[in-house]
Each structure stands twice: as structure tokens, then as C-alpha cells.
Amino acid sequence: MRRPWRRKINPSNIRSAHAGAAISVAAWLLLHAASPAAAQEAREFSTQAGAVRVETLASGLEHPWAVEVMPDGALIVTERPGRLRVLRDGKLSRAIDGVPKAAATGQGGLLDVALDPQFATNRILYLTLSARGDGGYGTVLVRAALSEDEQSLQEVKEIFRMNRFTRTGVHFGSRIAIDKDGSLFFGIGDRGESERAQDPRDHAGSILHINPDGGIPASNPYRGGTGGRAEIWSIGHRNPQGIAFDPKDGKLLTVEHGSRGGDEINNPLPGKNYGWPVITYGKDYSGAEIGEGTAKEGMEQPLYYWDPSIAPGAIAVYRGSMFPEWDGDLMVAALKYQLLARLERDENGTITGEERLFDGEYGRIRDVIVAPDGALLMVTDEANGAVLRVSKAPTQ
């Protein structure tokens, strides 16, 4: 059995990402050209690709969770307490009306936003959030249309609700990636009850796959309900909070939290079992061993893991023109270690190394996506959260 490439270090040495509406590079550059109005602060950092510039496009957000680029180059941002806002010309809109009420408890609240591939004409977007229901709290996915004046959501419809709510306030997931056919992939964590991740009849601890109307795609392994819930794509995931397609080869990639070590990157395939909590490269927070070791027949190995845990947020596959040196590399936001991890990949997609960027400089980095011009956009999960833009530093 092939072992994953691993990152094990001494602690003392310490959705495209989201498929969305198409936007021209020209429109993006016009809206986000560096100016005093657009960027509140700019700093430069050295990287293996040379000097990069990090601009603060907005601050004062309350625990922002996700950012997406709209067709005209404006940004749409979620805040975990339940607000959805637009950032245009360096100014944040008021909270958009009509957003479903999120249960902002523990790790829950308003989570991801993804734009339909035809957003420019149909105004459709998707949201994941934790909701209150029978038995406590759980993850739901909502479809809605953003009004032309961007003041409200209309035609709001819940198209997925996990099948078992509980009172725990952890491991809701959840991020969305849209496939080329418009279907939705998203993750839900084990809700702090690890054994649920091994039950294909329980949505917890799974990667799920549904059509834009909530229907079941023909490719799902349990379609028809035989052997598992029809929406489930793969099981054995602890808490996947990053999911993205590689635009080049269409491969689905996820990143998920381990416990004390054992954060993983996986390539979820239909009907496969990714091991949690039977196999893991982490330990319990008490230091106790978990499960049966690091490998077992019938369970998949991760592509990569971290020990100790960096507490990953989102994942993006870099396919942009601004940093050709990074082509095909993975960008992983990190919460606990407050950095952006760049994972180098070879021509076969194998992870061969890691570079850590902005270590401790901006707080907890929750989301990262690739902008139309090849810059990176990030949000920081802080009480005074920010939207950041990473670009090539100007040459002297």
C-alpha cells in the first residue's frame, strides 16, 4: 500500500477552488486596480516565487467564512453570524436581506457561498449553513437568487438537509465545489461523533453530491438507496472544510481537519472509505491512540497529511497566469497556524513539498480562492476579519 507524502515537523519550528460565474480579467483588473480606495493596507513578503504583495481590501468583517468573485469583479462574502455582503470599490454593502437564519453556535453559522456557473444570467447562488431543527443542529444547503439591486435573496429554497441533527456544536463542514455539469459537491463533518463517519446511511462525516435542484446524480454510488444514503459520494471524513476541483483535469480534492495531527488532503472517489476514525495519522486530544492504526484494507490513504495539525480551512488549485511557478500547486488556508500552505505538485499531481506563507501575520486564514487575474483572495476568521489579495509585488 502506497503511503502518503507527509508533513511532520517539530511544533517549535513552527469550489476552480469554488466554481463560480465567469468574469473577464479586464473587468477584475478595472475593479480591483490598486488605489487608496480599494486597498487599506499593503505589505510585501518574500516567497520562493519572488516578492508578493498582500493588500487588505476590506476589514471589519465578523468572522468571514467565504469569498467569491461576481461577474463584474465585485466580491460576495459570508460572515459566520449570518450575514452575506458585497464588497465593491473597497466598500462593504449592508447585510443582504432574505438570508436564511443560521444557528451561529459553536463552530456553526453561515458558512460557504458558491455562484452558479450561469450566475451572470440567472443570479443563482448556493449557501451552506448550520440550522436548528429536530434534535438540535445540522448542516443544510440552500439555493437562492440574488436580486438585481443586490439588496436581497429571492426564491430561497433549502435543497439539502442532513438526516440527523444533534446538539453538538462542532464539525458542520462545509464548503461547496461545483462540477462542470453544474452538480454540487460538499462536505459535512462527523459532528463530533466520530463513529458516524463510518455509516453510509448517515450524512455526517461524508462528501455529498447533489444536482442543483437537490436531486440525485446518476453517478452517485448509493443512488436508489441501496447500501447507503443516495446523496453520499464517499465516507470516513472527519471534518472537511475545503473542497475544490482542479480546472485542468477535473480531479476533486478535499482538505479536512484531523484531531491532534492527521489533517488530510484526499481525492474522494465514489463509494470509497477514507478511514476516519478507524485509521488516522493523528491522536486524540488527550494523547490517546485512535482506531486501529494508519492503514487498513478497504480504506483509502490520504494524498498528504500534517502532523502536528495546522487546522486547515479551504483548498484551492492554482491555475493562473500571475504566478506561473505555482501552476498546479495546492493552496491551503490554515487556522491554528495562521498561514497559507503552498503544496508543490509534480506533473503527475504528486505532492512533493511545502512552502509556508504569511506565518502568523494575518491571524486565522479561513478561505482562499484564485481570482481571474491569477491573484489569490483570502479571508481571515477573526472578530475583525479581513479580505486580502495576494499578487506579484511591483518591480523596482
Secondary structure, DSSP 4 states (H G I P E B T S, - for coil): -PPPEEEE--GGG----S------HHHHHHHH---TTT-SEEEEEEETTEEEEEEEEEEEESSEEEEEE-TTS-EEEEETTTEEEEEETTEEPPPPBTPPPP---TT-SEEEEEE-TTHHHH-EEEEEEEEEETTEEEEEEEEEEE-TTSSBEEEEEEEEE-S--BS--S-----EEE-TTS-EEEEE--TT-GGGGG-TTS-TTEEEEE-TTS---TT-TTTTSSSS-TTEEEE--S-EEEEEE-TTT--EEEEE--SBS-EEEE---TT-B--TTTS-S-B-TTS---TT-S--TTSPPPSEEEES---EEEEEE---SS-GGGTT-EEEEETTTTEEEEEEE-TT--EEEEEEESTTTSS-EEEEEE-TTS-EEEEE-STTEEEEEEEEPPP-
